[in-house]
């Protein structure tokens, strides 16, 4: 196992530990099934609303471990799963969005076309930039790395800019 595979495996194990711990903590308050759904919704917030989606870690590492093959374009499958989860939750159990602060912010993003969908589009551009340009070009070219980093910062800025009022309201901060 090379150094990159070890780091990706450690990141996957950390992600799995965080998801498991979050589910266990939430299950004390909401029950197991609702806590699993809430945990995946919290995770989907980070997938949809930050341009840092690492599908290779979440899906690629277990796929490579099970099949010994590289998983091509895992971000697409990850985003499809997240969209399906949010569509299901939005139409079947929308009250689950109000269990935590992060899922409540996700509800604001999902339910409001402006500016919520702009956040998703900006983060999608940052996430899929490597996919559209090509992984090898991004790794080899400093220009593509700078563009990707700029897109990441742009996505985070758009998220903070449009969500700061909702965050202030949710935290009940008086200015």
GIMO-V404829 format. One record per pair of residues at least 12 apart in sequence whose ideal C-beta (glycine too) atoms are under 7 Angstrom apart, sorted by the first residue. I is the first residue (numbers start at 1). J is the second residue. D is the distance in Angstrom with one decimal. If there is no record, write none. Layout:
BEGIN
((I | J | D) (I | J | D))
END
This chain:
BEGIN
((8 | 56 | 6.8) (8 | 57 | 5.7) (8 | 61 | 5.2) (9 | 61 | 5.8) (11 | 57 | 4.8) (12 | 57 | 5.2) (12 | 61 | 4.0) (12 | 62 | 6.9) (15 | 57 | 6.4) (15 | 58 | 6.3) (19 | 39 | 5.7) (19 | 43 | 6.5) (22 | 39 | 4.8) (22 | 42 | 6.7) (23 | 35 | 5.1) (23 | 36 | 5.6) (23 | 39 | 4.6) (26 | 38 | 5.4) (26 | 39 | 6.3) (30 | 99 | 6.1) (34 | 96 | 6.3) (37 | 89 | 6.7) (37 | 96 | 5.5) (38 | 96 | 5.9) (38 | 99 | 4.8) (38 | 100 | 6.2) (38 | 103 | 6.0) (40 | 85 | 5.8) (41 | 85 | 6.9) (41 | 89 | 6.2) (41 | 96 | 6.6) (41 | 97 | 6.8) (41 | 103 | 4.6) (41 | 106 | 6.1) (42 | 100 | 6.3) (42 | 102 | 4.7) (42 | 103 | 5.8) (44 | 82 | 4.2) (44 | 85 | 5.8) (44 | 86 | 6.0) (44 | 106 | 6.7) (45 | 102 | 5.1) (45 | 103 | 6.9) (45 | 105 | 6.6) (45 | 106 | 4.3) (47 | 78 | 6.2) (47 | 79 | 6.8) (47 | 82 | 4.8) (48 | 82 | 5.9) (48 | 109 | 6.9) (48 | 120 | 5.3) (48 | 123 | 6.4) (49 | 109 | 5.9) (49 | 119 | 5.6) (49 | 120 | 7.0) (49 | 123 | 5.9) (49 | 159 | 5.3) (50 | 123 | 6.0) (50 | 155 | 6.5) (50 | 156 | 6.4) (50 | 159 | 6.8) (51 | 123 | 4.3) (51 | 126 | 2.6) (51 | 127 | 5.0) (51 | 151 | 6.0) (51 | 152 | 4.8) (51 | 155 | 3.6) (52 | 152 | 6.4) (53 | 75 | 5.5) (53 | 78 | 6.3) (53 | 127 | 4.4) (55 | 74 | 3.4) (55 | 75 | 3.8) (55 | 77 | 6.9) (55 | 78 | 4.1) (56 | 74 | 5.5) (58 | 78 | 6.0) (59 | 71 | 5.9) (59 | 74 | 4.0) (59 | 77 | 6.1) (59 | 78 | 5.9) (60 | 74 | 4.8) (73 | 131 | 6.2) (75 | 127 | 5.9) (75 | 128 | 6.4) (75 | 131 | 6.2) (86 | 110 | 5.5) (90 | 110 | 6.0) (101 | 170 | 5.6) (104 | 170 | 5.9) (105 | 163 | 5.9) (105 | 166 | 6.2) (105 | 167 | 6.8) (108 | 163 | 7.0) (108 | 166 | 5.0) (115 | 162 | 4.1) (118 | 158 | 6.5) (119 | 158 | 5.5) (119 | 159 | 5.3) (119 | 162 | 6.0) (122 | 154 | 6.2) (122 | 155 | 4.7) (122 | 158 | 4.6) (123 | 155 | 4.2) (125 | 151 | 5.9) (126 | 151 | 3.7) (126 | 152 | 5.1) (126 | 154 | 6.9) (126 | 155 | 4.4) (129 | 147 | 6.8) (129 | 148 | 5.2) (129 | 151 | 5.6) (130 | 148 | 6.6))
END
